Amino acid sequence: MEKIAVFVNDAAHARHILQPMLASGVATHWVLVACPPTLTRHIGRWVSNTARQQWRERWAAELFAELEAELKTHGSQLEKIVAKRPLVDVSARLEARLGSLRLLDARRPRLGKEDEPLTANQPAGDGNRWAAPVAITTGLSAVLAMAD
């Protein structure tokens, strides 16, 4: 049975990526790793650590509920984990515990932000630092063109 760890932050995006693998019909040991979004500095100032942890657990439970039924088909096993950053440590602990394991990054990319790597030897991103300014100026250009 193949072991695959899937790092997820959005169920719809992950479902789109996992669809070809689920269609094969092979029994798989899935390790679903929820990567909750980090709270901003301003929110973190007013929220206690226990409230933050409870929010992370509720967020992960909703994500797991959306994906659980699809991953438990064809005799597959499902294991659920809520990731605590850094993700390099999470993937290293999973590989130490489960042995050989495929890592699948099914996280939704965020505009103008670089995703955290899953392994220490993962190559750096493509330098997507101009994506947000280009998107903003394109949107403003479109609004100005329509205003004419």
Phi and psi in degrees as a GROMACS rama.xvg file:
@    title "Ramachandran Plot"
@    xaxis  label "Phi"
@    yaxis  label "Psi"
@TYPE xy
-75.2941  143.407  GLU-2
-110.36  125.429  LYS-3
-130.697  125.62  ILE-4
-98.7136  123.111  ALA-5
-111.97  118.885  VAL-6
-92.7668  120.607  PHE-7
-129.574  140.201  VAL-8
-129.749  -4.55144  ASN-9
-149.489  125.506  ASP-10
-67.4399  -42.0784  ALA-11
-65.1913  -41.9261  ALA-12
-66.4877  -42.2295  HIS-13
-64.7526  -39.9262  ALA-14
-60.4473  -40.0133  ARG-15
-63.4434  -40.6067  HIS-16
-74.46  -36.7606  ILE-17
-81.3833  -14.0968  LEU-18
-53.8241  -46.4781  GLN-19
-64.1351  -34.7708  PRO-20
-70.7593  -36.4758  MET-21
-73.0321  -28.3801  LEU-22
-71.3759  -19.5572  ALA-23
-68.5599  -28.1696  SER-24
78.792  18.1408  GLY-25
-92.4244  136.86  VAL-26
-67.2994  131.948  ALA-27
-137.461  148.402  THR-28
-93.9872  104.221  HIS-29
-91.1457  133.861  TRP-30
-115.134  106.084  VAL-31
-92.1553  113.993  LEU-32
-107.982  110.099  VAL-33
-81.4437  131.153  ALA-34
-114.451  85.7896  CYS-35
-64.178  148.656  PRO-36
-66.8531  148.962  PRO-37
-80.4057  144.958  THR-38
-78.1807  147.729  LEU-39
-69.0822  165.982  THR-40
-61.1307  -36.4268  ARG-41
-71.9898  -39.2463  HIS-42
-71.4462  -42.146  ILE-43
-60.054  -22.5104  GLY-44
-69.1564  -30.6979  ARG-45
-105.559  -6.82035  TRP-46
-106.975  133.319  VAL-47
-74.7771  165.085  SER-48
-64.5291  -36.9661  ASN-49
-67.829  -39.5579  THR-50
-66.3545  -38.4665  ALA-51
-63.6328  -43.0857  ARG-52
-65.1218  -40.8211  GLN-53
-63.7315  -39.9453  GLN-54
-62.9938  -43.4554  TRP-55
-60.2852  -42.1334  ARG-56
-65.7501  -42.7876  GLU-57
-65.0245  -42.253  ARG-58
-61.2581  -45.1927  TRP-59
-66.5108  -37.8536  ALA-60
-62.7734  -39.9671  ALA-61
-64.774  -41.4451  GLU-62
-64.8458  -45.1585  LEU-63
-62.7973  -38.7913  PHE-64
-63.1478  -34.9661  ALA-65
-71.3175  -33.078  GLU-66
-103.136  -14.8792  LEU-67
-62.2313  -45.9123  GLU-68
-62.6288  -38.0635  ALA-69
-71.5364  -33.3306  GLU-70
-82.6704  -16.1831  LEU-71
-93.9143  30.5536  LYS-72
-95.3786  158.763  THR-73
59.1562  34.2382  HIS-74
74.3052  19.8069  GLY-75
-77.3957  152.057  SER-76
-100.545  150.987  GLN-77
-132.977  130.045  LEU-78
-123.176  135.364  GLU-79
-116.958  135.843  LYS-80
-138.759  141.58  ILE-81
-101.302  120.298  VAL-82
-76.8879  140.91  ALA-83
-115.254  131.354  LYS-84
-65.5914  151.344  ARG-85
-80.7103  147.551  PRO-86
-70.6278  -22.2584  LEU-87
-61.7132  -41.2083  VAL-88
-67.5373  -38.6144  ASP-89
-62.7511  -46.8344  VAL-90
-66.8682  -35.0531  SER-91
-66.0921  -41.0252  ALA-92
-66.0135  -38.2711  ARG-93
-64.4274  -43.8535  LEU-94
-66.5028  -34.6687  GLU-95
-69.0105  -36.4492  ALA-96
-80.8956  -39.4166  ARG-97
-103.388  -7.70673  LEU-98
82.7534  -137.606  GLY-99
-68.5022  133.715  SER-100
-154.122  136.926  LEU-101
-92.0976  135.703  ARG-102
-104.406  128.736  LEU-103
-123.187  120.979  LEU-104
-91.9742  102.696  ASP-105
-110.479  26.8473  ALA-106
-79.6556  142.849  ARG-107
-73.0594  126.226  ARG-108
-68.5994  143.784  PRO-109
-104.354  140.472  ARG-110
-67.019  123.078  LEU-111
80.1887  4.54351  GLY-112
-125.076  141.154  LYS-113
-86.8673  131.364  GLU-114
-73.6747  147.943  ASP-115
-70.0581  136.365  GLU-116
-69.2814  154.805  PRO-117
-93.3  -28.9834  LEU-118
-127.866  161.265  THR-119
-68.7397  -30.8044  ALA-120
-96.8043  13.1917  ASN-121
-69.9843  132.789  GLN-122
-65.5143  153.966  PRO-123
-66.0604  161.165  ALA-124
-64.5219  179.244  GLY-125
-85.4053  14.8341  ASP-126
69.6626  55.0585  GLY-127
-85.8215  31.0542  ASN-128
-75.2584  -15.5929  ARG-129
-93.8459  -0.381793  TRP-130
-65.5255  -45.5802  ALA-131
-66.6793  -48.816  ALA-132
-61.3912  -37.0033  PRO-133
-67.2703  -41.9437  VAL-134
-63.861  -40.2141  ALA-135
-67.3382  -46.4966  ILE-136
-67.3931  -33.7247  THR-137
-65.5613  -43.6831  THR-138
-63.1706  -43.2147  GLY-139
-66.343  -37.3924  LEU-140
-62.8825  -41.2157  SER-141
-64.5777  -41.1628  ALA-142
-64.7131  -43.1205  VAL-143
-65.0043  -37.4553  LEU-144
-66.9392  -38.1299  ALA-145
-72.9868  -26.2478  MET-146
-72.7451  -24.7122  ALA-147
